[in-house]
């Protein structure tokens, strides 16, 4: 687990917004790259920063006996992992200066375990060539958004617990029970996961405490789960051969349409207000 801090000046600007993406699977054969590119361009133009929460890669390589098939080979090269990293770096290069953190996902962890190299660490380094300075994140991270007012001591902070996700997601609850676990273990203003290709905003959590004035106050705990950009089901013509599709055969639950989350923060008066939604 790592903690990362990003500082913004609100002396002249009081409204900020952040794009939350996960599960891009840019190098997957069935990644919806046209839609993803359009969404990233929109986020780049309209948001102050872009955060990526794991599974930027699929990293399906011949030794991945769980998922790899010849029909889904990304490139006909021996240096396939190098090719994947170069491809993803080029794909993300137009947005490099606004990508602030890239977290690990289970696909990148698998590449590290079986191939001895970390695609996310290498991607962060390569994006520097395009003017980026993305932080290399863990599977779990805390992000602190710190807002300063010029050179004075007025500081406000907003904390995000960012984790790629847990397990495969229950087939009936679709991972809804995971929120209870993270709400009870971590303290943050926002909890963010991806991984199971679902899309939701959870408002089921809260906690009660006393403040400095000895008042009892209850604050909400909210979570967001961002969806994936890979097509899970392949559509074939009647005469086409059957290509083995791991997600189609074993995923076991419906998945959400591609999209991303938006966190808006407004520094009004002496407080801080947030707004969260999915696009």
C-alpha positions in Angstrom: 0.0 0.0 0.0 1.2 3.5 -0.9 0.1 7.0 -0.1 0.2 9.7 -2.8 -0.4 13.4 -2.4 -1.5 15.8 -5.2 -1.6 19.6 -4.4 -3.9 22.1 -6.1 -4.1 25.9 -5.7 -7.6 27.2 -5.1 -6.7 30.9 -4.7 -8.1 31.6 -8.2 -10.0 28.4 -9.0 -12.5 26.7 -6.6 -14.0 23.9 -8.7 -11.9 20.8 -9.6 -12.8 17.5 -11.2 -11.0 14.2 -11.6 -11.6 11.3 -14.0 -11.5 7.8 -12.5 -10.7 5.0 -14.9 -10.0 1.3 -14.4 -9.7 -2.0 -16.4 -8.7 -0.4 -19.7 -7.3 -3.6 -21.0 -5.8 -1.5 -23.8 -3.8 -4.5 -25.3 -6.8 -6.9 -25.3 -8.0 -8.0 -28.7 -11.5 -7.0 -27.8 -10.8 -3.7 -26.0 -13.2 -1.0 -27.3 -10.3 1.3 -28.1 -12.3 3.8 -30.1 -14.7 4.4 -27.3 -11.9 4.5 -24.8 -9.9 7.0 -26.8 -12.9 9.2 -27.1 -13.5 9.0 -23.3 -9.9 9.7 -22.5 -9.8 12.7 -24.8 -13.0 14.0 -23.1 -11.5 13.6 -19.7 -8.3 15.2 -20.8 -10.1 18.3 -22.0 -12.6 18.6 -19.2 -10.9 17.3 -16.0 -8.0 18.4 -13.9 -6.4 14.9 -13.6 -6.9 11.3 -14.7 -6.4 8.4 -12.3 -6.0 4.8 -13.5 -6.9 2.0 -11.1 -5.3 -1.2 -12.4 -5.7 -3.6 -15.3 -4.5 -1.0 -17.8 -3.0 -4.1 -19.5 -4.4 -7.6 -20.2 -0.9 -9.1 -20.7 -2.3 -12.3 -22.2 0.9 -14.2 -23.0 1.5 -17.8 -24.1 2.3 -19.0 -20.6 -1.0 -17.7 -19.2 -2.7 -21.0 -19.3 -5.8 -19.6 -17.7 -6.7 -17.0 -20.4 -4.4 -17.2 -23.4 -5.5 -18.6 -26.7 -4.0 -18.2 -30.2 -7.2 -16.5 -31.4 -6.6 -13.6 -28.9 -2.9 -13.1 -29.6 -2.2 -9.4 -29.6 1.0 -9.5 -31.7 2.9 -12.0 -33.7 6.3 -11.2 -32.0 8.6 -13.0 -29.7 9.0 -9.9 -27.5 5.3 -9.8 -26.9 5.4 -8.1 -23.5 7.7 -5.4 -24.7 5.4 -4.8 -27.7 2.3 -4.6 -25.4 4.0 -2.0 -23.1 5.2 0.1 -26.1 1.7 -0.1 -27.6 -0.1 1.0 -24.4 2.5 3.8 -23.8 1.9 5.2 -27.2 -1.9 4.9 -26.8 -1.8 6.9 -23.5 0.9 9.3 -24.5 -1.5 12.1 -25.6 -2.9 12.2 -22.1 0.4 11.7 -20.2 0.6 15.1 -18.5 -2.8 14.6 -16.8 -2.4 11.0 -15.8 -1.3 11.4 -12.1 -1.2 7.8 -10.9 -1.4 4.3 -12.4 -2.2 1.5 -9.9 -1.6 -2.2 -10.2 -4.2 -4.7 -11.2 -4.4 -8.5 -11.1 -3.3 -8.7 -14.7 -0.1 -6.7 -14.1 0.5 -8.7 -10.9 0.3 -11.9 -12.9 2.9 -10.6 -15.4 5.2 -9.6 -12.6 4.8 -13.0 -10.9 5.4 -15.2 -14.0 7.6 -13.0 -16.2 9.7 -11.0 -13.8 8.8 -7.5 -15.0 6.3 -4.9 -14.0 4.3 -3.4 -16.9 2.9 -0.5 -14.8 6.4 0.5 -13.5 7.7 0.4 -17.1 4.6 2.3 -18.4 5.1 5.1 -15.9 8.7 5.5 -17.0 7.9 5.5 -20.7 5.2 8.1 -20.2 7.8 10.5 -19.0 9.0 10.7 -22.6 5.6 12.2 -23.4 5.7 14.8 -20.7 4.1 12.7 -18.0 4.9 12.2 -14.4 2.5 9.5 -13.3 3.1 8.0 -9.9 3.6 4.2 -9.8 0.9 2.9 -7.5 0.4 -0.3 -5.6 -2.7 -2.6 -5.7 -4.0 -0.5 -2.8 -3.3 3.2 -2.4 -4.4 6.2 -0.5 -4.7 9.4 -2.6 -4.8 12.7 -0.8 -6.0 15.7 -2.8 -4.6 18.8 -1.0 -6.0 22.2 -1.8 -3.9 25.2 -0.8 -4.9 28.9 -1.0 -1.9 30.5 -2.5 1.0 30.9 -0.1 -1.1 31.1 3.1 -1.8 28.3 5.6 -5.4 27.6 4.5 -5.4 23.9 3.5 -8.2 21.5 2.8 -7.8 17.8 2.0 -9.9 15.0 0.5 -8.8 11.3 0.9 -9.5 8.5 -1.6 -8.9 4.8 -0.8 -8.1 3.4 -4.2 -7.9 -0.4 -4.7 -8.1 -2.4 -7.9 -10.6 -4.9 -6.3 -11.2 -8.1 -4.4 -11.7 -11.6 -5.8 -14.0 -12.1 -8.8 -17.1 -10.6 -7.4 -20.0 -12.8 -6.1 -22.4 -13.8 -8.9 -25.5 -12.8 -7.1 -24.4 -9.8 -5.0 -21.9 -8.6 -7.7 -19.5 -7.6 -5.0 -21.8 -5.5 -3.0 -20.8 -7.0 0.3 -17.2 -5.9 -0.3 -18.2 -2.3 0.6 -19.0 -3.4 4.2 -15.5 -4.8 4.5 -13.6 -1.8 3.2 -15.8 0.7 5.1 -14.9 -1.1 8.3 -11.2 -1.3 7.7 -10.2 2.0 6.1 -11.0 5.7 6.7 -11.4 7.9 3.6 -13.8 10.4 2.0 -14.2 8.1 -1.1 -13.6 4.4 -1.7 -12.9 3.3 -5.3 -12.6 -0.2 -6.8 -12.8 -1.8 -10.2 -11.8 -5.3 -11.2 -15.1 -7.2 -11.6 -16.3 -5.1 -14.6 -19.3 -3.7 -12.7 -20.4 -0.1 -12.5 -22.0 1.4 -9.4 -22.0 4.1 -6.8 -22.6 2.8 -3.3 -24.2 5.0 -0.6 -24.8 2.3 2.0 -22.1 3.3 4.5 -21.8 5.8 7.3 -20.0 6.4 10.6 -20.8 8.4 13.7 -18.4 10.4 15.8 -18.2 13.5 18.0 -16.5 16.7 16.7 -14.5 19.3 18.5 -17.6 21.0 19.7 -18.8 17.8 21.3 -21.5 17.4 18.8 -22.5 14.0 17.5 -22.3 13.9 13.8 -22.9 11.2 11.2 -21.0 11.3 7.9 -21.6 9.1 4.8 -19.2 6.5 3.5 -19.4 6.2 -0.3 -17.9 3.9 -2.8 -17.6 3.9 -6.6 -16.8 0.9 -8.8 -15.7 1.8 -12.3 -16.3 -0.6 -15.3 -14.1 -2.1 -17.9 -13.4 -1.3 -21.6 -13.1 -4.8 -22.9 -16.0 -6.7 -24.6 -16.7 -9.8 -22.6 -18.8 -11.5 -25.2 -17.6 -12.0 -28.8 -20.3 -11.7 -31.5 -19.7 -14.1 -34.4 -21.3 -14.8 -37.7 -23.1 -18.2 -38.0 -20.4 -19.7 -40.2 -17.5 -18.4 -38.0 -15.4 -20.9 -36.0 -15.6 -20.8 -32.2 -12.8 -18.9 -30.5 -12.4 -19.7 -26.9 -13.3 -16.7 -24.8 -12.4 -16.9 -21.1 -14.8 -14.2 -20.1 -17.7 -15.6 -22.1 -17.3 -19.0 -20.7 -16.4 -18.4 -17.1 -17.1 -14.8 -16.1 -20.5 -15.9 -14.7 -22.2 -12.5 -14.2 -23.3 -9.7 -16.4 -20.9 -6.8 -16.9 -21.5 -3.1 -17.2 -21.1 -1.0 -20.3 -17.8 0.8 -20.6 -17.4 4.1 -18.7 -15.6 6.1 -16.1 -16.2 7.9 -12.9 -16.0 11.6 -12.2 -15.3 13.2 -8.9 -16.0 16.9 -8.6 -14.8 18.9 -5.7 -16.0 22.5 -4.9 -14.3 24.6 -2.3 -17.1 26.8 -1.2 -16.9 29.0 1.9 -15.0 27.3 4.6 -16.0 23.8 3.5 -15.5 21.3 0.8 -18.3 19.7 -1.2 -18.0 16.7 -3.5 -20.1 15.2 -6.3 -19.7 11.8 -7.7 -21.1 10.2 -10.8 -20.5 7.8 -13.7 -20.3 8.5 -17.4 
